[in-house]
Amino acid sequence: MPTGTAPSPLVGRAAELTSLREAYASARGGSGGVVVVGGEAGIGKTRLVAEFLAEVRDGGAAPLVLHGQCADSGSGPLPYAALTGVLSDVVDTLGPEATLAAAGPAADALGLLAPRLVDVRRDVDTGRLPEVLADLTTALAVERPVVLVLEDLHWSDDVTRTVLARLARTAPATTLLVIATYRSDDVGRRHPLRTTLAELERARLATRVDVPRLDAAEATRLFSSLVSRRPDAPDLPGTVLGELVERSEGVPFYAEELADFAGDALPDSLRELLLLRYSSLGDPAQRFCRTVAAAGQRAPHELLVAMLGAGGLDEAEPAAREAVDAHVLVADADGYRFRHALIQESVDAELLPGESRRLHAACASALEDGERTLARVAAAADHWWRARLPDRALASAVEVVAVPETYGQASSAVVAAAGERALELWELVPDAEGVAGLHRAALLRHVSVALQDAAQIERAAGLAREAVEEWPADDPAGRAQALSTLAHILGKAGDPGSDRMLDEALALLPPDDHAGRAPLLRLKARNAMMDHRHAEAIAAASDALAAATAVGDHQNASLALNLRAMSRLDRGDLDALDELERSHEVAGDDWRAQCHYYTNASDTRLKLGQFAEAEHLAESGAQIARALGAGWATRAMLEGNVAEAWIGSGRWSDAEAWYARSVPLIDPSDYAVYLGERWTWLTMWRGDVDAAQSRARVHRTTWERFGRVEEQIRARVSATLAELALLRDDLDDALDLVRIAVDPDALGPFYRLTTLAVAARVLDRARRSGRHVDVAPYRAALATCTLWPTYPTWAALFAAELGDGSWEAVVAADGPAHLRPYALYRDGASLLEAGDRAAARERLDAAVEAADAIGCGLVGDQARTLLDGAGLARGASRARQPDRALTDRERQVLALVAEGLTNGQIAERLFISRKTASVHVSAILRKLGVSSRTEAALLAREDPS
């Protein structure tokens, strides 16, 4: 095949290149990362990345470069386009067998991208694909530096965006550099990429490099260089050159197009400008370009053979060469692509109606005749649509919607888009039900599930309701399944109507339909358990267990035992721990049931204050999940319990780091609420009250909506919001929030105890402000919790807050790590108020030391403020210990500061810029609360951790 010509010169991109070089130097040193390169169409993002890659490839010890490019199918992203390219590069480098070995036990998921590499079985959870690819890439980065380029993310599907997010989490501890490019002018306010980028930036997991337009001087240099390369090399007058610079508007791609026609009459419209090169081609070359344009951004050789025929492609070879020589097309090893997406879009618009239908129909047929992967079927559906063959488009779109039953789990956004297209087509196809092979109600249910997975909950609920309304009356079992789907979606949305739907579904099934009833009864038990309706939960779980046992359904039997045990435990029945262990035995090898065991067993230990055992159980489950290649949602539940165990045991820096890199990546859901609330609580107690207040303001409405149907959420949200209300002196809000603690139907013993502890603080503050509050109901509520093992700790705190007990009892109590520094601080404050300055100083110094040991900035700062305000000489509080929130890189820099190195020497040692070193040093001084490098060095020598 013909090859392209030398790239155009790179002008005016020194700062952007430096940013990429610094990121690569950091990655080579073991601190990888993500760089997001943004800019408008034609600004030179690809050219910038190409220049950078050429440098690193020629610089010795070249990295492994993996490349993937997203593509547009005409009506949406082409599924997995970029990921297929990345995997292809890996296979080309390692070979098939080594690739599968590197991917680990979940390698089967790669079959979604490359069926010839791995056969996709129906039972393979291809929803694991993002993690498998991320783990594969990071595994490669252990052996050598890896540069992964993902281009044109404005055309990315949700799986590609998820892969990017996963890599952003893992790259900082590897030699992996990810470079992602996107068109900023194509990413509007509601574009899903905007959310991904915002989350990465908020979590400080990505660096932005914005590529601006060239200024007049830079554009002049570019034009001069481009024109000088022409064979005729015209001598341009200054006025003509100035006109070219002005017409290009600082966009390099426009400059390239204008330079080749300098001195000729130039068109006025952008579209005509983009078509100048194409218009100069002969008829055969133009026809070939239109064929490539119909195929999309890129036309593989096999697709062109199908569209033109083997002989037709051979005959088109001269035309292809002409198009390549004219810089309209670029040839690669296995096909052709347009030099720029803007040209492809313009040439595609040149297709005549009949020509368009013929070419798109040929594309669709070729895609369906080959391996039937999700990406190919989805692309075929789009080509049938553009070929104006609605029946074929409907059939293919429905096949994509049914993908969980055909290929395993897949890109929810792709499936949802195909489902929406299928619903549009339904009315256009005379025998839609015959063509689709299913009833419209079934299609609605499929689409609702896909929309739920894509986090479009409201739309999902609407379609699920429509499916129930349209379900054929002669299919009660199918209607029950539709009601179950609706109930599940409503539950995820925090809607209490879920239970009514489940009751209606159960009523449709005969009593002896144990297989159909078991999952419905289990879901009913789950709803009741989460809402603190434990008697109802135990009854429903028992019925689910009997139904599942009758048909040998080990999964639902284990889950029912698990739910029944958790409901008994939440009522204070600790004998239910044995039933929880039995659920693990019944689970056998079923991972879903095992996952629920490890999640709930570790959660129970957290409630019992057994933080080491909770961490062990949660981490054991997480290790199994990673070995099986389980999805991120599953791992997040388990890893979240590990993080909560760290909070209880005082490993706050580790917990903060986990939340910061994980919570922004979790789709909107009930579990996103669990983790988001815990992260907010931790942020508050670590001393960043403003950030905690801001996060709570943004999410409060969502948190409270979910709290209407889930005990854990309503208890923790109420307590955390009440603490934040106290910090902003909003007593009315705080009092209103803690009233839930006296509602006998709202909370179980554990959550009642923790909420009462906060309530006591609120009541004490209210009394001190002169308000009359009735404490009796809160004391009565506390008396109902005496059987819970951690009652002594929380009762001591409750009493101390109200002045009925000593803070020394709380200091000595066996509770979460933050209680000791908090109790020391409150005791010191009480002693200071009583006039015992010496004892107060001792207690407050101890509070500062204990708070600093775990990174409890809220208590440490409050204790320091009291000491400073009282004019007390500080002991341990004067020299603040190094903040556990220092990042690994900051600890590296601090060690070099302690050696006496300057910023320049640090930069040279760590392969970073002098400016970056200076930023790190400034952050270290701020976090340590010191004013000089000397003080920081002294602290580092005293506490090298």
N, C-alpha and C positions, 0 to 999 in steps of 0.2 A: 504494500500500500504506500501511497505517497506520504511524505513526512512534511512537517511544518517548517517554517523559516525561523531565523533567530528572533528572540523576543525584542520588543522595543526597549529603548534605554529607560532606566529608572531614574527619575528626577524628583528632587524635593522630598525624599522620604527618609532622611537621615535619622530623625527622632524616632520614627516608627520602627526602623530597622534596629536601632539601639535597644528599644524595648524588647524586641524579639530575641536579640542576642543576650540580653541580661536574663531573660526568662530561661533561655537554653543553658546558660552558664549555671544558673541556680539548679536546674534539673540535673545537669551533669554532677553537681555536688550532692545530689540526693534529696533536693527539695523541689520536686516537680510542681506543675501547676497548669492552669488553663489561661490562655490569652484569647480574648474575644476581639476579633478585628471587624469593625463595622465601618460602613460608608455607603454612599449612594451608588446606584448602578453606574458602572464604567469608571469608577474612581481609582481602580488599580489595586484592589485587595488581593486578587489572585497573583498579579505581577509582583506585589510586595512579598507575598509568601514564597513565590518561586525564587526570588532573589535570595531570600533567607535560606531556603533549602539548598540552593546551589552553594552557598557559603559553607554550610555545615557539612555537606557531602564532600567538599574539597578540602576541609580543614584537618583531615587526619582523624582516626578513630571515629569514623562516620557513624551516625546513629542509624537505627532501623527506622525507615520512614514508611508510614502507613497512610493511605490517602482514600478518602471517601467523599463523594459529591452528591448532595441532595438534588433532586430533580422534580420538576413540575409536570404532572400528567395532563395539564390543561384545565382541570377542574379541582385540583388539589395535589398534595404531595404524593409522589410515587413511593409506595411503601418500601422502606428498607434500602433505598437506592444507595445512600452513603455507606451503610453498614455492610452491604454486599461488596462494595469496593474495598473496604477495610479488610474483610475476611479474605477476599481474593489475594490481597497483598500478603497477608499472613501465610496463606497456603503456598503462595509462590516462593516465599522465603524459607518456610520450615518443611513444607511437604505435608500431605494429608495426615499421615499417621502422627507426626510430631505435633501438628496442630490440635488433633483430638486429645492427645496426651496432655498438652499444655492447658486445654480447656477444662480438664478434670471430669468428674463423674457426671456433670450436667451437660456434656458436650452434645447430647442428642438435640438440644435446643437449636444448635447451629444449622440443623437440617432445614429450618424455616428459610434460611438464606441460601443454602447450598444443598439441595436434595441429593446431589451426586456424592457429596461428602458424607452425609448422614441421612439415612432413611427416616422420615418423620412418621412416627407411629401415632395412632389416635390418642394414646394415653400419655404422650409426652407433653409436659407442661412447657410449651414454648413461650409462655409468659415470662419464663426465666431468662429469655434472650438478653435483655439489657445487662443483667448481672454476669451472665456467662461471658459476654463480649468484654465487659469491663474487667472481670477477673483475668481473662486471657491476656488482655493488653498489659495489665499491671504485672502479670507473671513474666511477660517478655521483658518488661522494664527492669526486672531483677538481674537479668543477664547482661544487658547493655542499654545505653540510652535509647529511648524511643520517642520519635516525634510523630504524633497522630494529627493529621489535618482533616478537618470536617468542613467542607465548603458549602456555601449557599444554604445556611440554616433557615433562611426565610422560607424555604421549601421543605423543611424537615417535618417528618411525622413524629408522633409522640414517643415512639420507641427510640428514635435517634436522640431526641431531647433527653429522654431518661438515661440513655447511655452517657451522654455528655455530663449530666448531673452526677451519675455514679462515678465517672472518672474524676470529676472535680473533688469528690470526697476522698478518693484513694491516691491521687497523684502527689499530694504534698509529701508523702513518705517514700517516694520512688524517684526514679530517673526518667519519669514520663512527662513530656511536654505536649499538651493538647493545644492546637491552634484552630479556632473556629471562626469562620467568616460568615457575614450576613449582610444583606442589603438593608440599610437603615430606613430607606424610603419605602420599603415594602413591609415594614413591621409596624403596623398601626397599633392603636391603643388596646384593641381586643385580640391582637395576634397572640397565640399561645407562647411563642418564643419570648415575648416581652416578659411574661411571668417567670419563665425559666431564668432569663438573664438577671431579672431583678432579685430573684432568690439567691442566685450565685453571688451577686455583688453584695447583697445584705449579709450573707454568711462569709464574706471575704474569701470566696473560693475561686474568684476569677479576676483577671486584670483586663481592663478595657483599653483598646488601642483604636482610636477613631481616626480614620484616614480623611483628611480634609481636601478641599479643592486646592489646586496649585495657585499660587499667586502669579501676578503678571510676569515677574522676572523668571520664575520657574517654568511657566508655560512657554515663554519665549525660548528658553534653552531647549525645552523639549521639541518645539517645532523646528528649531534650527537643526537639531540632531536628526529628526525624522526626515526632513526634506533633503539633508545632505546624503542620506542613504539611497535616495532615488537614482536610477541610472542616468536620468537627464539632469538631475541636481540643479533646478532652476535657481537663478539669483533673485531672491525675493526682495522687492523694494520694502522699505520700512513700513509704508502705509499698508501694503498687503499683509505683511507679517503681523502688524498691529490688528488688522481686521480678523485674521485667523485666531489670534490670541483671544480677542473679544468674543468671537463666535464660539470658541471652545468652552468658554465659561469656566476654565480651570479644570475640566474633566478630561483626564488623559485619553480615554477611549475616543471621545469626540475629536480630540486633537489628532489621534492616529488616522481617523477617517478623513478629516479635513486635509491633512498633510499630503496624502496621496493624490489629492485633486487640486492642490494649490495652483493658482493661476487660471483654473477653469471656472466657468460659471457654477456657483454653488447653490443648491436648493435651499429653500426657506424653512421647510418643515423638518423636524427631527427624523420622522419616519423616512422621508426621502433621503436624508443624509445617511441613515443606517443601511439603506438599500442601494447606495451608490456602487459599492463593489459588486453586489449581486446583480445589479442591472447591467453591469459591464460584461457579464458572462454570456456565452453563447446559449442557445436554447437547450441543448442537451445538458449542459452544466446547471442551468437554472432548474430544469426538471429534476435533476438529481438532488439539488439542494431542497426542493420542495418535498421530495420523498423523505429526506433526512428530517426536515422540519416536522412532518406529520408524525414521525416516530417519537419525537420529543427532543429534549436537550441533547441526547446522544442516541445514535442508531447503531446497535451492535451488528456485526457481520451476519449472524444467523437471521436477524429480523429483516435486513435488507435483502437477503436471498429469498425469504418468503414473500417479500413485497414485490421484488423485481424478477424473481426466478434466477437460478444459477447463471444461465446464459445472459440474462438481462444485467446482472451485476458485472459480468465480464465486459459486456458492451459499454457499461457506464464508467469503466475505469478511466478512459481519457477525460470524460466529463468531471469525474471526481478529482483528477489531477489538476484540471483547470481551476476548480473551485478552491483547492488547497493552495495552489500557487497565487491565487488572487486574494488570499487571506480571508476567505469567507468561511471555509471549513478547516478543521484540524484533524489529521488522521492519527490514530493510535494503533496499538497492536491488534485490536479486535473491533474496529468500527470507526465511525466518524462522528464528530461533534462540531457545533458552530463555535467560532472563535469567541463569540460572546453571546450570552443569553438574549441580549436585546436584538441581535440580528435574527436569531431563531424565531423570536416572537414576531418580528416584522415579516419574515419570509412565510411563516405559518399563516399570517393574515392574507397573503397573496394567493392562497389556494382557492380555486374555483369550487363552487358547491359540489359538482359531480366528482371532481378530482379529490376533494376532501373526503367524500363518502367512500370512494374506492380505496384510497390509501389507508384510511382509518379502519375500514373493514378488513383489509389485508393484514394490518397490524394485529387486530383483535384475533383473527383466525390463527395467525402464527403464534401468538402468545398462548392460545388455548390448545394448540396442537402439541406444544412442548410440555415440559414438566409443570404440573399444576401446583405452583407455589402460591402463597397468598399474594405476593407482589405481582405475579403474572396475571392472576385472575382479576385482581383489582384494576390493573392497567387495562386488561381486556375489556372489563366493564365500561371503563371510561372511553375506550376507542369505539366500542359498539354504540355508545351514546352519541359520540361525535360523528359516527357513520349514519346516524338517524335510523337506527334499527332498534327500536325500543324493546321489542320482545327479547332479543339477544342481550341487550344491556340489562334488562330486568333479571334474566336468568343468571347472568354472571354476578350481578350485584347481590342477589339472594345467596349465591354460593359463598360470597365473602361474608355475609351476615351470619351464615351458619358455620363459620370457620371454627368455633370451638368444638363442634362435633366432627369436623373434617380434618383440620390441621393442628388442633390444640389451641391454646390461648394465643391471641395476636394483638396487634396494635389497636387499642380501643378507638383511637381517633379515626383510623382507616375504616374499621368495621362500622363505626357510627356514621361516617360520611357515606359509605356504601349503602347502609340501611336507609338513610334519609333519601338518597337517590332512588332506591327501590320503591319507597313510598310515593315519591313524585311520579315514577313511571307506572305505578299500578293502574292509575286511571287512564293511561294512554294505551294500554295493552288489552285487546278484546278479551282474551281468555287468560287473565293475569294469574289466576289460581292454578290453572293447568300448566302454564309456562313456568311458574315459580316452584310448583310442586308442594305448596303449602297454602294454608288459609291466611288471609290478610291478618287475622288476629295473632296467628303464630309469628308472622313477620314483625308485627308491632311488639310482641314480647321480646323477640331477639334484639330488636333495635333498642328497646328500653334497657336491656341488660348492658348493651354496648355503651349507651349514653351514661349509664350509672358508672361504668368502669372509667369513662372519660370525664367523670366528675361533673356531668351536666345533670344534676339530680332533679331539678324541677321539670325539665323536658322529659327525663326518663320516667318520672312519676306520671306525667300527663299521658304518655304513650302506653304505659302499663295499665292505666285506668281504661284507656280506649280499648286495649286488648281484652280486658275483662268484659267490657260492655259488648264487644263484638263476638265473643267466643261462642261457637255453635252450641245450641241447647242440648244437642244429642251427644255431647262429649264432656260429661261431668268431670272425668279425671283430668282432661286437659284444662278445663276451667279452674280446677283446684290448683294446678301447677301455675296458671296465670295469676291466681290470687296470691299464691305463695311468693311469686316474683314481685308483685306489687307490695306485699307486706314487707319483704326484705328491703325494698327501696325506701319505703316509708320509714322503716326503722333506721336506716342509714341517714335519713333526713331529719331524724328526731321527731317524727310525727307519731302521736299515740294511736292513730288509726290502724297501725299494724296489727294489733291484737284482733280487732274486729274482722279484718281480712282473713286471718288464720282460722278463726272460728267458722267463717263462712266456707272456707276451703275444706275444713274437716267435715262439715255437714254434708258436703257433696260426695264424700267417700264412704263406702260401706264399712261397717265395723271390722270386717275380716280382711280389709285391704291394709295389712300391716306394713307392707313395703311403702305404700303411699303415705300412710299416716305417721310413720316414725319420724321423718324429717320435719313434718309440720308440727308435731307435738314437741320435738326438740327445740324448734325455733320459738314456739310459744313459751317453753320453759326459760329460754334465754331472755326473752323480753321481760318476763316476770322477775327473773333473778336480777337483771340489771336495774329494774325499777323498784327494788326492795319489796316486792310482793312475794315473800319467800314461801309462804304456805302454798300459794298458787304455783310457784315454780317447782316445788318439791312434788306436788301432785302431777303436774304436766310431765316432769322429767321421769317420774315413775311409770306413767303411761307410755312415754316414748321408749323407755327401757324394755318394757314388756313387748311392745310392737316390734322393736328391732331384734330382740332375742328370738321372737317367734319365726323370723325369716332369716336368721343367721347374719344379720347386718351388724358386724362388729364395730364399724365406725360409729354408727348412730348409738349403739349400745354404750360404747365408751364415752361418747360426748354426753349422753344422758346421765350416766353415773357422775361425770365431772360436774355437770350443772347441778345435780342434786346435792353433791358434796359441798359445792361452793355456797349454795343456798343455806344449807345447814350450818356451815361455818359462819356465814354472815349473821346468823341468829345467835351465835355464841356456842354452838355445839362442836366442841373440838374433837369429839370422837369421829367426826366426818373426815378427819385426815386419813383414816384407814380406807374410807370409800374413795377418796381421791387417789390413793395409791392403787386401789383395785381398778380404777378407770385406766390407769397406765398399763396394767397387766392385760386388760381386755383389748386395749388398742392394738397390741401385737406390732406388726410392721406398718400399720396405717399411719402415715406421717401427719395427716390432718388431725387425727385424734391425739397423737403424741404431742404435736405442737400445742394443742389446748392444754394438755397435762402440764407441760413445762411452763407455759405461760401462767396458768392459774396456781400451780404449786409454788412457783417463785413469788407470785403476787401474795399468796397467803403468808409466806415467810416474811415478806415485807411488813404486812399488817401485824405480825407477831413480834416484830423488832429483831428478827433473826437475819441480819443483813448479810453475813457471810454465807449462810446456807442459801439465801435468796439469790445471791450472785452466782453461787455454784450451780444451782438448778437452771437459772436463766441462761448462763453461759453454756451449760451442757446442751440445752435445747438449741441455742444459736449455732453451736458447732455442728450439730446434726443437720441443721437447716443449711449451713454453708456447704457441708459435704454433699447434701442431696441437691444443691443448686436451687433451694427454695426461693420464692420471690421475695422482694424487698419488704413488702407489707408484712409478711410473716416474720422475717428477721427483725423488723423494726419493733414488733411487739416484744420479742424476747430481749433484744438489745436495750430497749427502753427500760425493761425491768432491771437489767444489769446497771444501767445508769442511775436508776432510782436507788439501788442498793449502794452504789458509790456515794450518793447524797447522804444516806443514812450513816455510812461508815466514815464520812469525812473526806472522801476523794473528790472534792468539788471541782477542781480544775479538769479532771478527767471527764466528769459528768458534763461540765459546761462545754468542753470541746466536742463531746458526742452530740449534744443537743444542737450546737451551732452548725455542725455539718450535716445533721440528719433531719431535723424538723422541717427546714425549708423544702425538702425534697419529697415530703409525704403529701399525697393527694388529699384534698378536703374529705374528711371522714370523721367518724367518732374517735378513731385512734389519733388522728391529727389533733383533736381537742385534748385528749389525755396528755400527750407529749407537750403540746403547746402550753398548756396550763402549768405543767411541772417546770418547763424551761422558764416561764415567766416568774414562777415562785423563786427558782434558783437565782435568776437575774436580780430580783429584788433583794434577796438576802446577801448576795455578793456585793451589793452596794450600788448597782446601777439602777437606781429607782426610776429615773426618767425613762429609760428604755423599757422597764417593766410596765410603767404606767401607760406608755405609748402602745405597747403590744396589747395590753388589756383593753384599752379603748377601741382598738381596731377589731378585736375578736369577741368582745363581751356579748354582743347580741347572739352570735353563733354559739358561744359556750353555753349561754343560758337556755337556748333552744334545745340543745342536746341534753342539758341537765333536766329538762322536763321528763325525760324517759330513762335517765341513767343515774343511779345513786352515786356512783363514784364521781361522775362529772359534777353533779349539783353540789356535793359536799365540798370537793376541793375548790371548785370555782367560787363558791360562796365564801370560803375561808380566805382564799388568796385575794379576792376582790375586797373583802373587808379589811385585810391588812393594808392593802394599797389605799383604801379610803382613809384609814387612820393616818397614814403617812402624808396625806394631803389635807388632813383635818376636816374630813367630811363625815361627821359623826352620824348624821341622819342616814346616809347610805350604809355605813358600817352596821348600825343597829338593825336596819332593815335586812341586811344580808345574813346576819347571824341568827335571826329568828328561826331559821330552818332547824337549828339544833334542838328546839323544843317541840318540833312536830313529831308526834309518835309514829307516824306512818312514813316518814321521809328517809330516815337513816338507820343503819344497823349499828352495833356497838362500836366498831373501830372508827368509822367515819363520824359517829356522834361524838366520840371522845376528842378526836383531833379538832373538830369544829367547835366544841365547847371550850377548848383551850384558847382559841382565838376569841370566842364570844366573851370569855372572862376578861380578856384584855380590853375589849371594846366597852364592856360594862364598867370596868374600873375607870377608864378614860371619861365615860359619860358622867359617872358620879363625881369625879374630880372637877368636871366643868360645871357642876351645880345642877345637873339634870336628875330627876327622880326616875329610877329604873327599878323594876321588880326582878330581883335576882332569884327568887324562889323557884320559878319554873325551870331555871337552868340547873339549880341544885337537884331538883327532882329528876331531871333528865340524866344527870350524872349518876344518880343512884341506880338507874336501870342498866348500867354498863359494868357492874362490879365483877361479873364473871369473865370479862375479857382479860387475857393475861397481862396486857400492858396498862391495865387500869391504874395501878399505883403511880406510874410515871405521869400520866395525863391528869390524874386527880391531884397530884402534888402541884403540878403547874397551875391547874385551875384554882387551887386554894391560894397559892402564892400571888397570882394575879389579883385576886380579890382581897388580899391582906389577911386571909384566914390561915395561912401556912407560911413556912420559911422558904426563902430562896435556896438555903443550904440543902434542903431536901431535894430540890430540883437538880442542883449541882451534882449531888450524889446519885441521882436516879440513872437507871440504865435505859437511855433513850437515844433518839437520833443525834447526830454529831453537833447540830447547831444549838441544842438545848443548854449545854454546859456554858459556852461563852455568853449566851443570852441571859442565863440565870445569874452568872457572875456579874454581868453588866447591871442587871436590875437590882441585885443585892448591893452593889456598889453605889448605885443611885439612891437606894433607900438609906444606906449608911450616911451618905453625904447629906441627904435631907435631914437626917437626925443629928447632924453635927459631928459625927465621928470621922474626921477627915483622914486620920491615919489608916483606919480600917478601910475606908472608902477607897483611898489610893491603892492599897494592896489588892482589893477586889477588882478595881477597874484596870489596874496593870495586868492582873491575871486574865481579865476578860479580853484585853487587847492581844495578849499572847495566844490565848486559845482561839480567838477569832482569826488571827493571822495564820495560824497553823493550818486551817482548812480553807482560807480565802473568804471568810465571812465578813465582807467589807462593811455591811450595814451595821453590825454590832461593833466592829473595830472603830469605825468612824464615829459612832454615837458615844462610845466610851472615851475616845480621844477628845471629843468636843466637851464632855463633862470635865475631864481633867484640865483641859486648857481654860475652860470657863471658871473653874474653881481655883486656878493658879497653883495647882499641885505639881510638885516636881515629879516627873515621870521616870519610871525605871524601865521595865520591858517595853513600855509604850513609846519611849523616845526613839528607840532604834527599831523601826518596823522591819519585820522579816521579809525576805524576798517573796514577792507575790507569786503564788502557785499558778497564776493565770498567764505567766510568761510562756510564749510559744517555744517550740523546740529551737527555731531559728534564733529567737531572742536570747535563749539560754546560751547558744553558741556564741553570739555576739558578746554577751555579758562575760563569758569566760575569757574572751580575747581582750575586753576592756580591762579585766583584772590583771592580764599580762602586761598592760601598759601600751597596747597598740593604739595607733591613731585611726581615725575613720578611713583614711586612705589605705593603711596597712590591713585593716579588717576587710575592706572591699577586695583587696588583692588576694587575701587568704581565702575568702569565701566565694570568689568569682562573682561578685556583685558590684554594682556601681557605687561610687563614693556617696551619691545622694541617697541610695537605698540604705547604705550603712548608717548614714546620719539619721534617717527616719527611724531605724531600729533602735539606735542609741537614745533618741528622744523618747520613744515609747517606753523603753526600759526605765529611764529616770522617772517618768510619770508614774508608771506602775509601782515602782519601789518607793515612791514618795520621797525621793532625795533630789538634791539640787545640783549635784556635781558627779563627774565620772569617778572621782576619788571615793566618795561615799558609796557609790554603786559597787566599786571594786572591793571595798571593805566588807560590804554585806555579802558579796559573792564568796569571799574567803571564809567568812563566818559560817555561811550556809551554802555550800556549793550545789545543793540540790536545786 
